[in-house]
Amino acid sequence: MNRRPTLDSIRPCLEGAVPAAVATCDAQGIPNVTLVSQVHYVDPGHVALSFQFFNKTRENILANPQATVFLLHPQSSARYRLALLYRRTETSGPLFESMKAKLAGIASNAGMSEVFRLQGADIYQVLAVDYVPGAEVPVSQEGACHIARLRQLSERLATCAELAGLLEQCLQGLAAQLNMPQAMILLLDPTAEKLYTVASHGYAQSGVGSEFPVGRGIIGMAAQCRTPIRIAHLASEYAYRRVIHEHLAAADGSALETEIAFPGLDEPHSQLSVPILAGARLLGVLHVESAQPHRFGYDEEDALMLLAAQLGASILALQQLAEDTPEPVEEGAAPLVPPGPPLQVRYYPVNSSLFVDDDYLIKGVAGAIFWRLLNLYQQGRREFSNRELRLDPTLRLPELDDNLEARLILLQRRLAERSTDIELHKCGRGRLRLQLNRAVVLQQVEAG
């Protein structure tokens, strides 16, 4: 005896690979049938349909809130019928933004980006799920075992004793265990409402230090709404280079040019961004992408949400662990002056940006920290601790959400990429050593 199907058991039908048919009736009982690009899964008892136009379907459900949806399984061709009852329309929030992103991908793929504009997410209660007999084909049982592979990745992360290792193991594990070779981790800068790239994998350029605005594109919306957002097609509206360009164009133009190229595929046909949360606190975003359409389904989305939860808890724990260390021994002797012409280091307090021989290095909190380290180095210091930097009154770090350990990792990686003359090394838990292979001349440039 076959069990009655549930919404969860037919989730492949809700991925948008095959359009669904929606039937409604007006107040007089006259029916209307139309196709929709996707029926969005909300929870085991609800789905959402996109409200794009005030058409006959919209007119009918406002007069008669009952609807029937016909679905086709994309692999087996099994048929299902949903009996729905309209409940409400949402025009903002996580569900709306997720549907908006998916619709943008479908519209862009069809060349109709200017036509398909989501006005609302119509929420329906699922009254019944019925199987409709018909010809079917066997479904291959082969597929990724996400639980087993996620367990392997989780075990890798559990062995990490430092934040830098945690980030690297996460990205390497995504490639090795979950076959997601293109990925990046961005952390939140709450004082500036932006995300900054702290680690990436699978790109020609790491993009470490590049920034992304909160609330823009798939990455920024995942952060703002604290919800996973998944796109199955190339979506020009959510292309990160376009988002960053528009964000910079909206600025007043007075800031120094300090943009670092954002990592990413030239044409990502599948994208998935999930928020990294620690309780109610947003730490950042984990983003994966692929040149293959429909690469990420709901299984991948669920797996990455679990991974991001572990990542969030581990980030907080390792940041705290890095500060629970004794202060370094004070060094009073002046450092040796390396031979060769000195490096010219310019610092702009207006945005804490720092240039080495006219090459942009870093800005923001990481820039302010590095400027402080260079000044202390010239006073005879070479080793520093996370704790003393946090308590340093000249840095004016935010009391909460400063992500100090992550910013130090960002600084280390930018130096490794941009300079062979200045090195910043870990020399113990929560301890750093600055090494200069050339003398430096420090110049602070005030805004003109």
Protein Blocks (a to p, Z undefined) as FASTA:
>chain_A
ZZdddfklmmmmmnopaccddddddfkopacddddfbdcdfbfmbccdddfbdcfklmmm
mmmmcdcdddddfklopacddddddfbdcfedjklmmmmmmmmmmmmmnopmmmmccfbd
cddddfbdcddddddddddfbdcdfklmmmmmmmmmmmpcbfklmmmmmmmmmmmmnopa
bccdddddfknopacdfbdehiabloioiacdehiajklmmmmnopacddfbdcfklgmk
lmmmmmmmmpnolaccfbdcdeddfblcbdcdddddehjacfbdcddddfbehkbcfklm
mmmmmmmmmmmmmmmmmmmmmmmccdddddfbdcdddedjdddddddfknopaceehiaf
becjllmmmmmmmmmmmnopabdcfklmmmmmklopafbhnlmmmmmmmmmmmmmmmock
bccddebehiacdddfbdcdddddddZZ
